[in-house]
Amino acid sequence: MFHKFAVLLFFKSLQTRFLLALICIGIIPFTLAGILLIQQERTALTMQATRELSGLAQGLSAELDNQLTGLLTEARVMAALPGIVSMSPTQQKPLLRLLHEQYNKYGQIAVADLNGQLLVASTDMELVNIGHIQSFRAAATGHQAWIVATGLFNSQPVLHIHTPIRQPGGPVAGVLGSPIPLFNLVSTLNELNGSGRQAFVLDANGAILIHPDAAMAEQHLNYAAWIAPSHDTNEIQTGGTSYKVDNTTWLAGYATVPGYGWTIVVQWPQSEALKPASITQSLAFSALCISVMLGLLAAVVVAHSLTRPVRNLADAARALGEGNANAPLPQMQADDSEVGALVDAFAAMRQAVIEREQSLRVEIATRKHAEAQIRKHQSAMAASIDGMALLDGDNLIYVNDALVRLYGYESAKAILGQSWRTLYSEPEQHRFEQEVLPILSQQGIWRGEAIGTRQNGEEFFHEISIALTDTGELVAVVHDLSKRKLAEEIVRQTQKVESLGLLAGGIAHDFNNLLAGMMGQISLAMHKLAPTEPARQHM
């Protein structure tokens, strides 16, 4: 807060306004103009270099296209020679050697039958079968084709050209193979590389195909991320880009070679292309340094008049930070100076800090008291004989030991985080959802009896009280009713036995009354009958 007041009041002083005016008039505009000028010049040089490189790549693409077209034409001319068709392999060998001497760019010239078996070659070599090569298979069907592969002469890539040899009537009689090492095509690229620019050829996948520098070719770099691959169209596609290889940033122009899927790339180090901008950058930097030095000198002069009171004010601020709120402030005259206003603002701020510190102390004491009360309540909950639980939504976030024992678990860890539904059977869960929870959401409290399910599956009666707190949690208190339910059952059984006793006594009394009447009647009859009466014997 002190630094905020210091900055605000510092910018209102006359000396500061002079310093700001000097910075705004001298340093900032000159710096921005220099940066803008350098950026514009760098952009213009980059665009110019990219256009130049793209033009060079387009020219090289046309030259390489003509060179490749010439090679294909030469191969067709050789395949059309009458001796190639009519001679036997023994007779063809001198002719092939003569052609090889005339067309010395080729690594060799060979003839194969339609099964791919080499019959004769211009150089002494093993006559292998080339039937697996894709370009040979195309030539065997009557279409001239080519493919780039390695391993024929060395590890360098080779352009294999396969041309069909036709009989006078038109059918294909064999295939002429005329491989040419790609490094024989580098002569056109070498003419450009002496100017500080580098030209090389990429294949359809963005990998280096031809490069005058063998070390660069062996790095197997892939440029597909920076240069769009060729789509093998009949038109030259050009473009420009920039990339970083081996800590060197390059500007590049590229052009596709129509019909071959190759791309000519001409690259130039960005540092070389932007050399003209370095002079402007040096001048701008020198001017900026001079402006900054002048500004610093003005700042020193301005700060000299403010050093003592501001230093005293800083000492007071440091003392306040260390806890001493009684450090003396600078004695200022009764005027409306900037430093005086700063001192007054600091004094007001220090008083606010003191009052805030006192308020914080009261707040901390209140919070500690509340925390002690919470710990006290937690101790009481833990020591309660009734089960207690705290729920956040459906999940249990606190349970005491009594509740753990009541539901037959070994520890609270087995319950915490679980849903309250794990403590009740499905019918009881349904009753809670349909009857209890709606009342709880409306009234905030509910109390009644329920049937819980222990971990071993045993059910027990309990009384439960649930209350909704202000923060949205649920507090539940569970009291075991198993003993009370057992006592009530014993009382009911006793009452049943007593009722049966009373019922039996009443029946016996009524039966005695009947027997008494019967005995009285028998006694009266015997009294009236003579001793000799036959009926007397049956009574």
TALIN-V5224 format. One record per helix or strand of 3 or more residues. SS is the DSSP state (H for helix, E for strand). FROM is the first residue (numbers start at 0). TO is the last residue. If there is no record, write none. Layout:
[[SS/FROM/TO] [SS/FROM/TO]]
//
This chain:
[[H/1/9] [H/13/78] [H/81/85] [H/88/101] [E/109/111] [E/116/120] [H/133/139] [E/144/149] [E/156/165] [E/171/176] [H/181/184] [H/186/192] [E/197/201] [E/206/210] [H/213/217] [E/237/244] [E/247/256] [E/261/268] [H/269/272] [H/274/303] [H/306/320] [H/337/382] [E/386/391] [E/394/398] [H/400/405] [H/411/413] [H/419/422] [H/425/442] [E/444/452] [E/458/467] [E/473/479] [H/481/527] [H/533/537]]
//
